[in-house]
Amino acid sequence: MEYVQISGINDPLFPKMHKLMQEVFPAEEVLEYSLWEGPLQDPTIRMFVAVEGDEVVGATEYRFYPDRKLSMTDFTLIGKEGMGVGPFLAKKRHEDLMKLSFEHGIELTGVFAEIYDPYRAERHDFGGLQAMNPFVRREVLAHLGFKRLDFTYVHPSWTNEGDAVSELDFCFLPFADVESIPGEEIADFLKMYYAILSEKPQAWQDMITHLESAGEVKLLAL
């Protein structure tokens, strides 16, 4: 299995990856094909696919922000079970982040991620792949060390129609012994992260306002 970076929509592996995303993820979590061109040229964005032969069997996208000493996992996609795709992607992603941190002379403080709450998510099939079931994914991420940030989370739909998506928790994998994160820092990060979307729901705006005045936001068990 190979860990191959995709840096543009003209990469022959990109349509295979995008098709896999459409088969597994809900529509509101998948950015339209042509809109990927700009993000994939962003140096903070890292997209890699797991390739077996000529088939894309998994993918992961994450952000590396050396100025903030933070990372954000956008998604991890397992397209085929029984091949160890999940552990392979997690290992390679961590190695890449540690390499980037060394090259920039920094130590990452942690990794943000949006994680489905299976008790609120209406859709559980995720392409019929048990490895992508939100109950399974949530437990795996808990084992990796992710914790839930203690606030009610919504995010703007990636369809950019202004809808609020409310089936996920905003979580953090700390690389140091911390029990909370300043709400203002979370709000600042989310405003930067979702700057690409022009249409944002009022619920998201209200959440940001709440975070900016919330003080410390606790990290809780996932």
N, C-alpha and C positions, 0 to 999 in steps of 0.2 A: 504494500500500500504506500502511496506517495502523498506528501503534503505539498500541494501546489498552489502558489499565490495567483489570484486573479486581479488584474489591475485595470481592466476596462471591459466594456460590453462587447467589444469586438474579439475578445478572447474566445476561442472555440469552446472552452469549457463553461463560459458564462450561461449560454442558453440552457445547457443541461442542468446547471445549478438552479437557475430561475424556475425551470419547469418543476424541479423537485420541490422547491419552496411552495409553488402553487398547489402541488398535490398534497402537501402535508399541513401547511399553515392556513389558518383562516384568512380570508381576503383582506381584512383590515390590518393584517400584520405583514403584508407583502407590498413593497413599493413597486409601482408600475415599471415595466421593462426599461423604457427609454430614460426614465428619471434616475437610473443608476449611473448614468455616464458621468455626471458631475461628482457624486460621492466617491466613486471608485478612483477618482484622480486626487482625492483629498489624502494628503500624506499621513493623517492621523488614523485613517481607516485601513484595517488589515482584513482582507477576505482570502480565505484558503479553502480548498476543497480536498477531500480524501478521494484519491483516484485509484481504482483497481482495474488494471487493463486500460480500456478506453471508457470506463464507466465511472461517473461521479456517484459515489456511495455515501457521501456525507459532506458537510460544509460547516464552516464557522466564520463569523465576522465579529470583529472586536475593534475597539478604539484604543489608541495609546496617546495620552496627553502628557508629555514630559513636563510641560510648564505647570500642570496641576498635580503631577505625580500620581495620576489616576488612570485606570483603564475602565472600559465599559464593554461587557459582552453583549453584542446585539442579538446573536442567535447561535444555537448549536443545532445542526440538522443531521439526524441519522436516517439515511435512506435505505439501509439494508441491515437486517439483524443477523446476529450470529457470527459477525466478523470482527468484533472489538472496535467498531468505528468510534463509539463514544469515548472510551479511554484513550484511543489514538489521538483524537482531536484535542482532548483536554491536556494531554501530555505535550503535544506539539505546540499548542497555544501558550502554555505556561513557559516552555523553553524559549519561544519567540519573545515573550514579554520580558523575561529575564535578560535575554540578549540585548534587547532594545534599551532596557534600563541601564545595563552596563555601558553600552555605547554612549548614552547620554549622561552618564555619571550621576545617576539618581537612584533612589530606592522608592519603589512604588509603595503607596500607603494602602492600596487596595483596589478592588474591582467592583463596579456597580453592575447590576443585572436586573431585568424585569422577569419575574418568575410567576408563572400561572398559579392561581389558587384554584385547585380542582373542585373545591366546594362551591365556588362561584362561577366557574367556567361552564358555559352551556354546552360547549363542544368538547368531546373527549376522544374522538376517534383518531385525529391527526394522521390521516392516511392509512389507518388500520395498523399502524406500527406500535407495538406495545412499548418499545423503548422510548417513544415520543409521548406516551400517555402522561398527562400532567401530574398524576399521583407518583409515577415512577421518577419523572424528571425532578420533581420537588424534593424527593427523598435523596436522590443522587447529589443534588446541589447542596442539600443540608450536610451530607457527609463530606463534601468538599470544603465546607466551612462557611457557606453563605448564611447570612442572618437577615431577618426581615426588619426594615426600618418602620418604626411605630407611627405611621400616619396612613390615612386613607388615600390610596393612589389611583389616579386616572392618567391616561395619556391620550394625546390626539391620534386619531386614526391615521394610518399611513396611506389611506385613500385620499387624504387631504380634503375631505368633505366637511370637516369641522365636527365630526362625531367624537364622543368620549368613549374610550375603551376602559372598562373598569374591572376586568377579570384577573388582573395581575397585581402583585406586590412589588414595590421597589426595594431591592435588597442590596447587600454589600458584603463582600468577602474581605475582611480586614487582614492586613499583613502585619499588624501590630496589635498589642493588647489594649483595645479601646472598647468602650461600652456605649458610645454615642457619637453622633456627628452633628455639627451645627446646622440647623435648618436652613440658614441663609446660604450656606455652601451647597446644600442639596438643590435649593431653588436656582442658584446661579448655574450649577451644572446642567440642570434640566432645561433651562432657558437656552443655553448654548447648544445642547444636544438636539433640541427640537426646533432650532432656528430655521431649518430647511423647510418646515411646513408653515405655510402662510395662514391656514385656517385652523384655529385652535378653539375648542369649546370653552364655554364660560366656567364649567366645572374645573377645567385645567387651570384657568386664570385664578380661580378662587383658591385652588390648592397651592399655587405658587405664593399667593398673598399670605396664606396661612403659614407656609414654611418660612417665609422671610421674617416672621415675627414669633416663631415657635421656640426659639432658643435651641437647646440641645434635643436632638431626636434620638431616642434609645434604639439600640440594636437588640432584637428579640430572637428567640429560637424560631427557626423556620418550620 
